Amino acid sequence: MSEPTDNQKQINELSNTEFKTDSDAEKPRKRIRKQATEEQLNNPLHGVKLAQILEQLEEHYGWDYMGERVKIRCFQNNPSMKSSLGFLRRTEWARDQVKELYVEMVESRVQKDE
């Protein structure tokens, strides 16, 4: 009787191997979220996206006033959400000024409600 060829050895090895099915695979665990702290809950910027901030500011103040308060061209010359968001995402100092303006707006709304 002759010895098995390399192909036959590979076939034998594969037939003896146990394959894992999808049900055997370890399922990814659900990420447990931390509860928001009191400080985060009191922060008007917590959970608010930059696009939402910009939309609310534009609705409340308009592009002209925003261009006066935050001296950036994308608010002053042919303003649009797309150009403003792109610039603010790249430019930290301008983003900080817009966030300050947003916080002032939120605080003034809260004072009016009281």
Buried (B, 14 or more C-beta within 10 A) or exposed (E): EEEEEEEEEEEEEEEEEEEEEEEEEEEEEEEEEEEEEEEEEEEBEEEBEBBEBBEBBBEBBEBEBBBEBBEBEBBBEEBEEEBBBEBBEEBEEBBEBBBEBBBEBBEEEEEEEE
